[in-house]
Amino acid sequence: MGSYPPPSPSHGMVHEDDLAEPEVLPPSAGTMESPPARRTRSRWLAAPATYLLVAINCGVFLWMVLRGVSPWSPTVDQLMRFGADNAGNVLVYGQWGRIVTAMFVHVGFLHLATNMWCLWNLGLLAEPLIGSLGVLAVYILTGAAGNLLSTLVNWLWWNNDWVSSHDLGAFPAGAGASGAVFGIAGALIVLLKSSLLPVPPGELKKLRRSVIYFAAINLAIGISISVGNMVLHSGLNIDNMAHVGGFSCGLLFAAPLVPRIGSPRGQFNLRMRVAISMVVGILVLFGFYLAQLPR
């Protein structure tokens, strides 16, 4: 991920629990005492999926460090041992689980901190709109989409006449939550366009624009770093295909959705099922295509 900060979740957005709170007046003589106002839930209770995902990522990183992995510059072998993605391992040895595990593995503390900061901000913004299940689904499905696209591009790029497909060390290792973070950003860009949200149009437009800027600038930073690595051979590389795949899948996931805030519960739940089923079906077909690539 690049260094451009994500939009703040508190800027212009209304949480579901902040809506329709009844005003409670002090009781007067001869009248029945009004019930106490319902307490607003804490951020943890309002966005449990976001905090759960951050906790899992941090827990995996701590587990890696306790098992002897460098907290600053882990080796490729160390990353692969804990579930990083690799086109050869996936397509030659059929280790498809790496498509999911790689989104919880990070290349050092700075990589983890940057991704978790972005995930936390975007997740707190997205969870009132799509619910906890929606955030978990977007994270897993868009992260998987990014890793599948990265696997395809790396296989086509590195598997040529001078690299044997069984020389798995020739394929770069992919790791990190950034593909899923881009996926959440893509979903937000679509959902923040909704007229159902109880936010002034001007504020909503600013918030949506900030998410677009976040995605565009970070994608540009990633491409610049990759181009610089090709020219200068700095050794620092960014998995831009994971970013593109995650972002595109996020846009697709949110296309059939309406935001949770402002829409009937039944309509939202139906559209959520449609979105999850549609994306899962596409990813299964994409995975089947990858499995048929010549070895």
NUVEXKOL-264027 format. One record per residue: residue number from 1; residue in one letter; chain; x, y, z of N, C-alpha, C in turn. Coordinates in pm, whole numbers, plus 50000, padded with zeros to 5 digits. Layout:
BEGIN
R  pos  code  unit   n_c1   n_c2   n_c3  ca_c1  ca_c2  ca_c3   c_c1   c_c2   c_c3
R  NUM     A     A      X      Y      Z      X      Y      Z      X      Y      Z
...
END
This chain:
BEGIN
R  pos  code  unit   n_c1   n_c2   n_c3  ca_c1  ca_c2  ca_c3   c_c1   c_c2   c_c3
R    1     M     A  50083  49881  50000  50000  50000  50000  50086  50124  50000
R    2     G     A  50035  50232  49943  50107  50357  49943  50086  50432  50073
R    3     S     A  50132  50559  50074  50129  50634  50198  50014  50733  50206
R    4     Y     A  49931  50743  50101  49820  50837  50105  49718  50791  50207
R    5     P     A  49681  50877  50304  49593  50833  50413  49452  50806  50365
R    6     P     A  49387  50707  50423  49247  50678  50388  49156  50782  50449
R    7     P     A  49032  50796  50397  48939  50890  50455  48901  50851  50596
R    8     S     A  48882  50951  50681  48844  50923  50819  48701  50872  50826
R    9     P     A  48675  50768  50904  48539  50714  50915  48442  50809  50980
R   10     S     A  48490  50911  51050  48401  51002  51119  48363  51122  51034
R   11     H     A  48418  51131  50913  48395  51249  50830  48266  51234  50752
R   12     G     A  48161  51300  50798  48039  51308  50720  47951  51185  50721
R   13     M     A  47990  51078  50787  47912  50954  50783  47835  50936  50912
R   14     V     A  47715  50884  50898  47628  50858  51013  47623  50708  51037
R   15     H     A  47653  50664  51159  47640  50523  51192  47494  50486  51209
R   16     E     A  47462  50360  51186  47324  50314  51194  47266  50341  51333
R   17     D     A  47349  50328  51435  47300  50346  51571  47276  50493  51605
R   18     D     A  47327  50585  51520  47307  50726  51546  47174  50776  51491
R   19     L     A  47099  50691  51420  46977  50733  51355  46857  50712  51447
R   20     A     A  46763  50802  51434  46632  50788  51499  46643  50766  51649
R   21     E     A  46741  50830  51713  46751  50821  51859  46643  50911  51921
R   22     P     A  46554  50858  52004  46449  50941  52062  46506  51039  52163
R   23     E     A  46450  51159  52164  46490  51258  52264  46419  51226  52394
R   24     V     A  46492  51222  52503  46435  51190  52633  46433  51316  52717
R   25     L     A  46313  51359  52756  46297  51479  52836  46287  51442  52983
R   26     P     A  46325  51531  53073  46313  51501  53216  46166  51488  53254
R   27     P     A  46133  51396  53344  45993  51375  53382  45939  51496  53458
R   28     S     A  45813  51527  53435  45748  51635  53507  45651  51577  53608
R   29     A     A  45604  51661  53701  45516  51613  53808  45387  51559  53750
R   30     G     A  45347  51443  53799  45221  51386  53759  45226  51311  53628
R   31     T     A  45343  51294  53570  45354  51221  53443  45439  51098  53464
R   32     M     A  45420  51001  53376  45497  50877  53384  45641  50905  53343
R   33     E     A  45735  50851  53414  45876  50872  53384  45913  50809  53251
R   34     S     A  45982  50883  53167  46023  50833  53037  46134  50731  53052
R   35     P     A  46138  50632  52965  46246  50533  52973  46380  50597  52942
R   36     P     A  46489  50545  52998  46620  50603  52971  46657  50586  52825
R   37     A     A  46736  50679  52774  46780  50673  52634  46873  50553  52615
R   38     R     A  46860  50491  52499  46946  50377  52467  47088  50427  52443
R   39     R     A  47183  50363  52506  47322  50404  52491  47373  50372  52351
R   40     T     A  47451  50465  52299  47514  50440  52170  47625  50338  52187
R   41     R     A  47628  50240  52099  47728  50135  52112  47868  50188  52085
R   42     S     A  47966  50125  52147  48104  50162  52121  48142  50124  51980
R   43     R     A  48253  50177  51934  48298  50146  51798  48322  49997  51781
R   44     W     A  48374  49933  51886  48400  49789  51876  48269  49714  51850
R   45     L     A  48163  49750  51923  48037  49681  51904  47968  49722  51774
R   46     A     A  47994  49843  51728  47933  49890  51604  48004  49836  51481
R   47     A     A  48130  49798  51494  48207  49748  51380  48293  49629  51420
R   48     P     A  48232  49519  51467  48312  49406  51516  48394  49339  51408
R   49     A     A  48343  49333  51285  48416  49264  51179  48547  49336  51148
R   50     T     A  48544  49467  51147  48666  49544  51119  48772  49517  51224
R   51     Y     A  48732  49522  51351  48829  49496  51458  48875  49351  51458
R   52     L     A  48786  49260  51423  48824  49119  51416  48930  49096  51309
R   53     L     A  48912  49157  51191  49008  49140  51084  49143  49200  51120
R   54     V     A  49141  49317  51182  49267  49379  51226  49335  49289  51329
R   55     A     A  49257  49234  51422  49313  49147  51526  49373  49021  51466
R   56     I     A  49306  48961  51368  49359  48839  51306  49491  48869  51236
R   57     N     A  49496  48977  51160  49619  49013  51090  49734  49037  51188
R   58     C     A  49705  49112  51295  49809  49138  51395  49848  49010  51468
R   59     G     A  49750  48923  51495  49780  48797  51561  49869  48706  51477
R   60     V     A  49841  48700  51346  49925  48620  51257  50067  48674  51253
R   61     F     A  50079  48807  51247  50213  48867  51245  50289  48836  51375
R   62     L     A  50221  48848  51490  50285  48818  51618  50326  48672  51623
R   63     W     A  50241  48583  51575  50274  48441  51572  50398  48416  51486
R   64     M     A  50408  48484  51371  50525  48468  51285  50652  48514  51356
R   65     V     A  50643  48629  51423  50762  48682  51492  50803  48588  51604
R   66     L     A  50706  48536  51680  50738  48444  51789  50799  48314  51739
R   67     R     A  50770  48280  51613  50828  48159  51553  50959  48187  51482
R   68     G     A  51017  48306  51503  51150  48334  51450  51156  48414  51322
R   69     V     A  51042  48462  51273  51041  48541  51150  51084  48684  51182
R   70     S     A  51166  48743  51096  51212  48879  51118  51094  48976  51115
R   71     P     A  51082  49064  51215  50970  49159  51215  50987  49273  51116
R   72     W     A  51105  49286  51057  51131  49398  50966  51151  49354  50822
R   73     S     A  51224  49248  50801  51251  49204  50663  51252  49051  50655
R   74     P     A  51136  48988  50662  51130  48842  50653  51174  48793  50516
R   75     T     A  51229  48675  50513  51273  48617  50387  51155  48557  50312
R   76     V     A  51178  48528  50184  51073  48466  50103  51035  48330  50161
R   77     D     A  51134  48253  50203  51106  48121  50263  51019  48133  50387
R   78     Q     A  51046  48234  50471  50966  48253  50591  50823  48290  50555
R   79     L     A  50805  48377  50457  50670  48416  50415  50594  48297  50359
R   80     M     A  50662  48217  50279  50596  48101  50220  50559  48000  50327
R   81     R     A  50640  47988  50429  50612  47891  50535  50483  47926  50610
R   82     F     A  50448  48055  50612  50329  48097  50686  50211  48131  50595
R   83     G     A  50220  48094  50465  50100  48103  50381  50099  48206  50273
R   84     A     A  50213  48266  50238  50216  48364  50130  50179  48297  49997
R   85     D     A  50136  48379  49903  50093  48329  49772  50213  48313  49680
R   86     N     A  50206  48217  49591  50311  48192  49492  50246  48117  49377
R   87     A     A  50261  48171  49256  50193  48111  49141  50231  47965  49122
R   88     G     A  50357  47933  49144  50401  47794  49127  50339  47701  49228
R   89     N     A  50340  47742  49355  50281  47657  49459  50131  47634  49436
R   90     V     A  50063  47737  49389  49919  47726  49367  49889  47639  49246
R   91     L     A  49953  47667  49134  49916  47602  49009  49988  47469  48984
R   92     V     A  50108  47454  49039  50181  47329  49020  50145  47229  49130
R   93     Y     A  50146  47273  49254  50123  47184  49367  49980  47190  49419
R   94     G     A  49896  47274  49361  49756  47280  49400  49731  47334  49540
R   95     Q     A  49817  47424  49587  49801  47480  49721  49710  47604  49714
R   96     W     A  49582  47581  49685  49487  47689  49664  49455  47765  49792
R   97     G     A  49481  47706  49906  49456  47775  50031  49538  47902  50047
R   98     R     A  49650  47909  49975  49735  48029  49983  49664  48153  49928
R   99     I     A  49565  48133  49842  49489  48246  49790  49422  48323  49904
R  100     V     A  49382  48251  50010  49318  48313  50126  49421  48348  50234
R  101     T     A  49510  48255  50265  49603  48280  50376  49696  48397  50349
R  102     A     A  49728  48421  50222  49823  48527  50189  49774  48665  50231
R  103     M     A  49641  48683  50240  49589  48815  50276  49600  48844  50425
R  104     F     A  49652  48749  50503  49674  48770  50645  49823  48768  50681
R  105     V     A  49910  48757  50581  50055  48751  50603  50116  48882  50555
R  106     H     A  50206  48939  50635  50264  49069  50599  50417  49066  50600
R  107     V     A  50473  49150  50514  50618  49153  50493  50679  49258  50586
R  108     G     A  50679  49231  50713  50738  49322  50809  50637  49412  50877
R  109     F     A  50684  49478  50983  50595  49560  51067  50540  49680  50992
R  110     L     A  50622  49747  50911  50574  49866  50839  50463  49829  50742
R  111     H     A  50479  49717  50673  50376  49668  50581  50246  49642  50657
R  112     L     A  50256  49576  50771  50139  49547  50854  50072  49676  50902
R  113     A     A  50152  49769  50956  50096  49891  51013  50024  49974  50908
R  114     T     A  50081  49985  50790  50018  50063  50683  49886  50001  50641
R  115     N     A  49887  49870  50619  49764  49803  50577  49656  49807  50684
R  116     M     A  49694  49790  50810  49595  49789  50917  49537  49928  50940
R  117     W     A  49617  50032  50922  49564  50167  50935  49457  50193  50828
R  118     C     A  49486  50151  50705  49388  50168  50597  49265  50080  50619
R  119     L     A  49286  49956  50661  49174  49865  50686  49084  49918  50796
R  120     W     A  49143  49969  50902  49065  50020  51014  48977  50137  50971
R  121     N     A  49035  50234  50901  48959  50351  50858  48850  50315  50759
R  122     L     A  48883  50238  50657  48785  50203  50555  48680  50106  50611
R  123     G     A  48721  50016  50699  48628  49921  50758  48524  49990  50845
R  124     L     A  48567  50088  50926  48473  50162  51010  48375  50243  50926
R  125     L     A  48417  50283  50809  48329  50355  50718  48232  50260  50647
R  126     A     A  48280  50140  50615  48198  50046  50536  48100  49966  50620
R  127     E     A  48135  49935  50744  48053  49841  50821  47911  49891  50850
R  128     P     A  47891  50021  50878  47752  50066  50892  47672  50053  50761
R  129     L     A  47740  50053  50648  47672  50048  50519  47638  49907  50475
R  130     I     A  47724  49809  50507  47703  49673  50457  47699  49569  50569
R  131     G     A  47714  49611  50693  47706  49517  50804  47834  49438  50823
R  132     S     A  47840  49364  50933  47960  49287  50965  47984  49174  50866
R  133     L     A  47877  49103  50828  47891  48998  50728  47941  49055  50597
R  134     G     A  47892  49171  50559  47935  49233  50435  48083  49267  50436
R  135     V     A  48133  49321  50548  48275  49355  50556  48361  49229  50547
R  136     L     A  48322  49124  50618  48397  48998  50611  48395  48942  50469
R  137     A     A  48278  48947  50405  48266  48894  50269  48349  48975  50171
R  138     V     A  48344  49107  50182  48423  49192  50092  48572  49165  50112
R  139     Y     A  48615  49157  50237  48758  49135  50264  48805  49004  50202
R  140     I     A  48735  48895  50231  48778  48764  50184  48767  48752  50032
R  141     L     A  48654  48793  49976  48630  48773  49833  48717  48866  49747
R  142     T     A  48728  48991  49786  48811  49081  49705  48960  49051  49724
R  143     G     A  48998  49012  49846  49136  48970  49866  49171  48848  49783
R  144     A     A  49077  48753  49775  49097  48633  49693  49103  48670  49545
R  145     A     A  49017  48762  49502  49018  48805  49362  49153  48866  49326
R  146     G     A  49206  48950  49415  49337  49010  49390  49447  48907  49381
R  147     N     A  49445  48810  49471  49549  48707  49470  49537  48614  49349
R  148     L     A  49413  48587  49305  49395  48505  49185  49448  48576  49061
R  149     L     A  49417  48706  49049  49469  48782  48935  49621  48790  48940
R  150     S     A  49677  48811  49058  49822  48814  49074  49884  48681  49035
R  151     T     A  49819  48571  49075  49868  48438  49038  49872  48419  48888
R  152     L     A  49764  48461  48821  49758  48448  48676  49869  48529  48608
R  153     V     A  49883  48656  48645  49982  48742  48581  50123  48692  48608
R  154     N     A  50152  48653  48732  50286  48602  48764  50317  48474  48688
R  155     W     A  50216  48388  48673  50238  48264  48598  50271  48293  48452
R  156     L     A  50195  48382  48391  50219  48415  48250  50349  48492  48231
R  157     W     A  50385  48573  48329  50504  48658  48316  50632  48579  48339
R  158     W     A  50631  48492  48442  50754  48423  48481  50768  48284  48420
R  159     N     A  50660  48221  48383  50666  48086  48330  50691  48090  48179
R  160     N     A  50816  48108  48141  50852  48117  48000  50962  48017  47969
R  161     D     A  51023  48033  47853  51119  47932  47807  51240  47916  47898
R  162     W     A  51279  48024  47966  51402  48014  48045  51374  47992  48194
R  163     V     A  51249  47976  48231  51213  47944  48370  51125  47820  48370
R  164     S     A  51169  47718  48436  51088  47598  48447  50972  47622  48542
R  165     S     A  50855  47569  48508  50739  47588  48594  50758  47522  48730
R  166     H     A  50852  47429  48739  50876  47360  48866  50986  47428  48948
R  167     D     A  51045  47536  48894  51139  47615  48971  51059  47719  49047
R  168     L     A  50999  47679  49157  50905  47765  49227  50969  47890  49282
R  169     G     A  51100  47886  49303  51169  48005  49351  51170  48118  49251
R  170     A     A  51141  48088  49124  51139  48192  49021  51016  48281  49033
R  171     F     A  50911  48232  49099  50788  48310  49112  50794  48394  49239
R  172     P     A  50756  48521  49231  50759  48606  49350  50652  48565  49450
R  173     A     A  50679  48590  49576  50581  48563  49682  50493  48685  49700
R  174     G     A  50364  48662  49714  50269  48771  49737  50207  48759  49875
R  175     A     A  50198  48871  49946  50141  48869  50081  50085  49007  50114
R  176     G     A  49989  49009  50204  49937  49135  50253  49788  49152  50231
R  177     A     A  49730  49244  50309  49586  49271  50304  49549  49379  50205
R  178     S     A  49647  49432  50131  49618  49550  50049  49517  49523  49938
R  179     G     A  49516  49402  49881  49416  49372  49780  49276  49381  49837
R  180     A     A  49257  49329  49959  49127  49337  50026  49093  49480  50065
R  181     V     A  49194  49558  50104  49171  49698  50139  49123  49775  50015
R  182     F     A  49187  49750  49902  49141  49812  49778  48999  49766  49744
R  183     G     A  48966  49641  49778  48832  49590  49754  48727  49667  49836
R  184     I     A  48758  49694  49962  48667  49772  50046  48650  49912  49990
R  185     A     A  48761  49971  49943  48753  50104  49883  48663  50103  49759
R  186     G     A  48677  50000  49675  48593  49990  49557  48446  49980  49592
R  187     A     A  48414  49899  49694  48275  49886  49736  48220  50017  49790
R  188     L     A  48302  50091  49864  48259  50219  49919  48229  50320  49810
R  189     I     A  48309  50320  49705  48287  50416  49596  48149  50398  49535
R  190     V     A  48105  50273  49525  47971  50246  49471  47863  50281  49573
R  191     L     A  47880  50238  49698  47775  50255  49799  47755  50400  49839
R  192     L     A  47863  50479  49838  47851  50619  49877  47781  50704  49772
R  193     K     A  47745  50642  49661  47669  50711  49558  47519  50706  49588
R  194     S     A  47479  50625  49686  47337  50603  49714  47270  50729  49769
R  195     S     A  47149  50753  49722  47071  50866  49771  46995  50833  49899
R  196     L     A  47002  50706  49944  46932  50665  50066  47004  50708  50193
R  197     L     A  47132  50740  50183  47211  50769  50302  47170  50904  50361
R  198     P     A  47151  50909  50494  47107  51032  50561  47222  51128  50585
R  199     V     A  47290  51165  50479  47404  51255  50486  47382  51364  50382
R  200     P     A  47411  51489  50414  47396  51596  50315  47473  51562  50187
R  201     P     A  47412  51586  50070  47476  51548  49943  47617  51602  49927
R  202     G     A  47639  51725  49973  47773  51783  49961  47876  51706  50040
R  203     E     A  47841  51669  50164  47934  51592  50248  47957  51453  50191
R  204     L     A  47850  51392  50140  47862  51258  50083  47952  51260  49960
R  205     K     A  47939  51365  49879  48023  51378  49761  48170  51393  49798
R  206     K     A  48198  51473  49902  48336  51490  49949  48393  51358  50000
R  207     L     A  48312  51285  50075  48358  51158  50132  48390  51058  50021
R  208     R     A  48301  51050  49924  48322  50958  49812  48445  50998  49732
R  209     R     A  48464  51127  49711  48580  51174  49637  48710  51138  49709
R  210     S     A  48707  51147  49843  48828  51114  49919  48864  50966  49905
R  211     V     A  48762  50877  49898  48789  50735  49878  48847  50712  49738
R  212     I     A  48794  50781  49638  48846  50769  49502  48992  50814  49496
R  213     Y     A  49021  50928  49561  49159  50977  49564  49250  50877  49634
R  214     F     A  49202  50820  49744  49281  50721  49817  49321  50605  49726
R  215     A     A  49222  50550  49654  49249  50435  49566  49340  50475  49451
R  216     A     A  49313  50588  49387  49391  50629  49270  49536  50660  49306
R  217     I     A  49555  50734  49416  49691  50774  49453  49772  50654  49498
R  218     N     A  49713  50566  49577  49787  50448  49622  49819  50353  49507
R  219     L     A  49728  50341  49410  49758  50259  49294  49871  50322  49212
R  220     A     A  49870  50454  49198  49977  50523  49126  50111  50507  49197
R  221     I     A  50109  50514  49330  50232  50495  49407  50286  50354  49387
R  222     G     A  50197  50255  49390  50241  50117  49371  50301  50094  49234
R  223     I     A  50240  50149  49132  50293  50133  48996  50427  50202  48984
R  224     S     A  50440  50321  49043  50567  50395  49038  50679  50317  49104
R  225     I     A  50648  50256  49219  50750  50177  49289  50792  50057  49205
R  226     S     A  50696  49991  49142  50728  49874  49059  50812  49914  48938
R  227     V     A  50777  50027  48874  50856  50074  48760  50996  50111  48806
R  228     G     A  51006  50178  48921  51138  50212  48974  51221  50090  49005
R  229     N     A  51157  49984  49052  51230  49860  49079  51283  49797  48950
R  230     M     A  51205  49805  48843  51250  49750  48715  51369  49827  48660
R  231     V     A  51373  49957  48686  51481  50041  48634  51603  50037  48725
R  232     L     A  51580  50050  48855  51690  50062  48950  51727  49932  49018
R  233     H     A  51641  49828  49002  51663  49699  49068  51681  49717  49219
R  234     S     A  51586  49793  49278  51594  49824  49420  51553  49707  49509
R  235     G     A  51483  49609  49452  51436  49496  49529  51302  49520  49595
R  236     L     A  51252  49644  49591  51122  49676  49649  51015  49667  49541
R  237     N     A  50916  49581  49562  50814  49562  49460  50676  49562  49525
R  238     I     A  50578  49601  49446  50439  49607  49491  50355  49516  49403
R  239     D     A  50265  49441  49465  50179  49351  49388  50058  49430  49336
R  240     N     A  50081  49504  49228  49976  49590  49174  49858  49510  49119
R  241     M     A  49883  49389  49071  49772  49309  49020  49675  49270  49131
R  242     A     A  49727  49248  49251  49639  49220  49365  49553  49341  49395
R  243     H     A  49612  49461  49383  49537  49584  49406  49427  49601  49302
R  244     V     A  49463  49583  49175  49367  49599  49066  49255  49495  49078
R  245     G     A  49292  49370  49104  49192  49265  49118  49099  49288  49234
R  246     G     A  49155  49328  49350  49071  49354  49467  48978  49472  49444
R  247     F     A  49029  49579  49386  48948  49698  49362  48835  49669  49264
R  248     S     A  48865  49599  49156  48763  49565  49056  48655  49477  49116
R  249     C     A  48696  49381  49199  48600  49292  49263  48513  49368  49362
R  250     G     A  48570  49468  49431  48492  49550  49522  48383  49628  49451
R  251     L     A  48416  49683  49334  48315  49753  49254  48204  49657  49212
R  252     L     A  48245  49536  49171  48147  49437  49127  48059  49391  49241
R  253     F     A  48119  49368  49357  48045  49321  49474  47936  49421  49513
R  254     A     A  47969  49549  49511  47875  49651  49558  47769  49686  49455
R  255     A     A  47789  49647  49328  47696  49687  49222  47551  49650  49251
R  256     P     A  47520  49528  49300  47380  49494  49327  47331  49538  49465
R  257     L     A  47418  49596  49546  47381  49628  49684  47312  49764  49697
R  258     V     A  47234  49776  49802  47192  49906  49853  47256  49918  49992
R  259     P     A  47284  50038  50039  47343  50049  50173  47246  50003  50280
R  260     R     A  47299  49947  50384  47216  49897  50494  47137  50010  50559
R  261     I     A  47203  50126  50573  47136  50242  50631  47041  50301  50527
R  262     G     A  46914  50309  50561  46817  50373  50473  46738  50278  50386
R  263     S     A  46773  50150  50382  46699  50056  50298  46627  49953  50384
R  264     P     A  46518  49895  50335  46448  49791  50411  46539  49671  50435
R  265     R     A  46528  49613  50554  46615  49502  50591  46606  49387  50492
R  266     G     A  46483  49350  50452  46466  49239  50359  46533  49264  50225
R  267     Q     A  46519  49385  50175  46581  49419  50047  46733  49413  50056
R  268     F     A  46787  49467  50165  46932  49464  50182  46984  49321  50192
R  269     N     A  46918  49236  50272  46963  49098  50289  46958  49021  50158
R  270     L     A  46853  49043  50079  46843  48975  49950  46956  49017  49858
R  271     R     A  46981  49145  49852  47087  49193  49763  47226  49149  49811
R  272     M     A  47243  49137  49942  47370  49086  49993  47393  48943  49949
R  273     R     A  47288  48861  49956  47301  48722  49911  47333  48715  49761
R  274     V     A  47269  48802  49684  47296  48807  49540  47441  48846  49514
R  275     A     A  47490  48946  49586  47628  48993  49567  47729  48884  49601
R  276     I     A  47710  48818  49715  47804  48714  49757  47800  48597  49658
R  277     S     A  47681  48554  49620  47669  48441  49527  47732  48474  49392
R  278     M     A  47709  48594  49343  47763  48634  49214  47916  48633  49215
R  279     V     A  47975  48694  49317  48122  48703  49323  48183  48566  49346
R  280     V     A  48124  48486  49434  48177  48350  49457  48175  48271  49328
R  281     G     A  48065  48279  49252  48056  48208  49125  48164  48251  49028
R  282     I     A  48187  48382  49017  48290  48432  48926  48429  48386  48968
R  283     L     A  48456  48389  49098  48588  48347  49146  48611  48198  49125
R  284     V     A  48506  48118  49144  48519  47974  49118  48550  47949  48971
R  285     L     A  48482  48018  48883  48508  48002  48739  48649  48049  48704
R  286     F     A  48693  48158  48766  48828  48208  48742  48932  48107  48791
R  287     G     A  48907  48051  48909  48998  47950  48961  49002  47826  48873
R  288     F     A  48886  47786  48820  48881  47671  48729  48962  47701  48602
R  289     Y     A  48954  47824  48554  49034  47863  48437  49184  47853  48467
R  290     L     A  49223  47903  48584  49365  47895  48622  49411  47751  48632
R  291     A     A  49326  47664  48684  49363  47524  48699  49385  47454  48565
R  292     Q     A  49327  47508  48458  49343  47447  48326  49461  47501  48247
R  293     L     A  49532  47599  48301  49647  47655  48229  49753  47546  48206
R  294     P     A  49817  47548  48090  49920  47445  48063  50038  47458  48158
R  295     R     A  50086  47344  48205  50200  47342  48299  50331  47322  48224
END
